[in-house]
Amino acid sequence: MTLLDALHRLEATYNVSRETIERLNVYHTLLVERSTTLSLVGRATLADAWERHFLDSAQLYPLVLGRGSILDIGTGAGFPGLVLAIMGINPMHLADNNQQKVAFLRDVADATKTLVTIHNVKAEALPKMDTAIVTSRALAPLSTLLAMGAQFHEAGAEGMFLKGRKAHEEVAEARKLWNFDLERLPSLTSPESSILRLRQIRPRNIHA
């Protein structure tokens, strides 16, 4: 997919304004520049970053729009949370314990004039806060993600996770430790990927 194709798809699918496209382009430019010295995303994915990272993140936009506060755990280079924040999702919280990546996130937020709250801590160390949805992308297996966001899920937060071809295996493993209602949505960027939407997330009583 060419850059022009990606931009047209963003505009047509998500009704993204030209101003927002310009801000995402600033983000993309900084991502490429900083990736020469920082490990932000896989180097092999930079050539196709618009589809692999930006469009992949943007597909969550209609699913989280108007839902309340969103928390992106282990956000890394800001996917999907910073993309969604630039697109107008608010409140948006990003959490990562890597100081260099957090510095990058803050630079992008400043350069794009994006309203976002960035936490330089592990998800497990976050303070209690009102959270409607916990999301994450390319971070850890599903069971680990649920443990990382446990305090928010137990308070009622949904899970919205972008997963690859091993999603079925991860769900099976997660069900050994967690109870949840699952809705599997197709990915718009890869036939091998999916969006896992989890509700009513509770740890299983394995000793019962």
N, C-alpha and C positions, 0 to 999 in steps of 0.2 A: 504494500500500500504506500503510495507516494504521500508526501506532506500535504499536497493539495487535496488528495482524496480524503485524508484524515480530517482536514479542516472542514471540508464540505460535509463530511459525515457528522462532525460535531455540531455544525450549524443546523443541519436538517433534522437530525435525530433528537437533539436536546434543546433546540431553539436557543443556541448559544450566540450571544451578541458578538459583534466584531471587537468591541472593547475587551470582552472576556477572552476571545481568541488571542488578542495581542498580549494580554497578561499571561496566558498559558505559554505563549511563545517566548516571553521573557524567562519563564520558569525553565523551559526546554533549553534555552541558550545557557543558562547558569548550570543546569544539569550536565550538559556536555563539557562546559569549561571546567567545572570542579571535578569531574570524573577523571581528569588527567592526574590528579593528586589524591583523590579520595575514592574509596570503594563504595559508591552510592548504589549502583545497579550493575548487573553483569555487563562487562564490556561488550560482549557480543550482541547485546540487545540495544545498544545505543543507536545503531544505524536505523533501527525500526522503532525507536522510542515512542513515536506518536501513537502507534497501534499497540505495541507491547505494554506500555505503561500508562499513557494518557487516556486513550480510548478505553482501555481495560478498566481503568479507575472510574471514568466518566459514566460507565453503564450503571453504576449504583445510584446516580443522581435521581432518577424518577422513583426509586425505591425508598430513598431516605428523605426526599423533599417534604418539608412540613411535618416531620415526625418528631421533632424535638432535638435534644442535645445528642451529638454523635461523638463517639470516642474511637479513635484509630490507634490500636496498640501496636507497638513495635513498628512504627510508621517508616523508619529508615529514611529514604529520600523523599517521603511524603506521599507515597501511593498506598491507598487511594485518597487519604484524608485531605491533603493539601490541594489536590485537583478539585475535590468537591467543595472545599472552602472558596477557592477562586471562582467556582461556578455559582457561588452564592449560598451554599449550605452553612447555616449558622444557628445555634452555637456549634462549633467544631473544635474538638480537643485532639491534639496529637501527643503521643507519648513514646519516648525512646530514651534509653539510657546512654547512648553513644554521644559524647559531647561534640564531636566533629560534625556528625550528622545533624544534631540539633542546631549548631551554628549555621549550617547550610540552610536548614528550614527557616530560621529566623531571617537570614539574608533574602531568601526568596519571598517570604511574607512581606518584608520591608519593600523590596523592589517592585512587588506587584500590588502593594497597598491592600493586603488581604487581612481581614479580621479573623484571627485564629488564636487559640490558646495552646501554647507548646509547653509540655512538661518534660524535663530532663531527668526522668526516673523510669524504673521498670514499672510495668503495668500493675504488678502486685503491690507496689509502694504508693500508688496514687491515693489521694484522699477521697473520702466518700463524696460523691456528687451525683446530681440528678442526671441519669444517662438513659436514653431511650434505646440506643443501638450501639453495640460494640462491633467494630469491623476490623479486618486485617487482611493483608495480602502478602503471599510469599514469605511467611514468617516461620510457621511451625505447624506440626500436625494438629488436627482439630481438637483432640483431647487436651493437648497442651494449651491451645488457645482458650478453651473453656476454663481451664484452671487459672490461667492468667487473668481472666476477666470475671472470676467467680463472684466477687463481691457485688458486681454490677448485675450479673445474671440473676443472682439470688434476690436482688431488689426489683427484678422484673424486666431488665434489659434484654432485648433480642440479640441474636448474633447474626451478622451478615458477612459471610466470608467468601472471598474469591479463591477458588480451588482448581487444580489441574486434573490430570487424568487419574490420579490416585484418590479422588474424592470418595468413591464408594468404599475403598479400604479404610480410609480415615474415619468415615462415619461408623463403620462396623466396630472399629477399635474404640471410638469415643463412647459408643453405647454400652460398653462394658463398665464404664465408670459414671456415665451421665444419662439421665432421662431427658428427652426433649422431643418436641414436635418438629418435623423436618419438611421443608419445602425446597425442592431442587429446581432452580431456574437455569435455563440455558444461557451460556455466555454468548455475547454478541461478537466476540473477537476470536474465539477458537472453538471448534466443534469438540475438542477434547476437554474443555474446561466447563465449569459451572459455578453458579452462585448458590451457596448453601445458606438458607434462611432458617434459623432456629428460634423456636419460641418455647416458653415454659421450661426453661433449662434448670435442672436440679441435679445435684449429685446423687448417685444411686446408693442405697444402703446395702452394700455388698455383704454385710454380716447378718442381714435379716433372714 
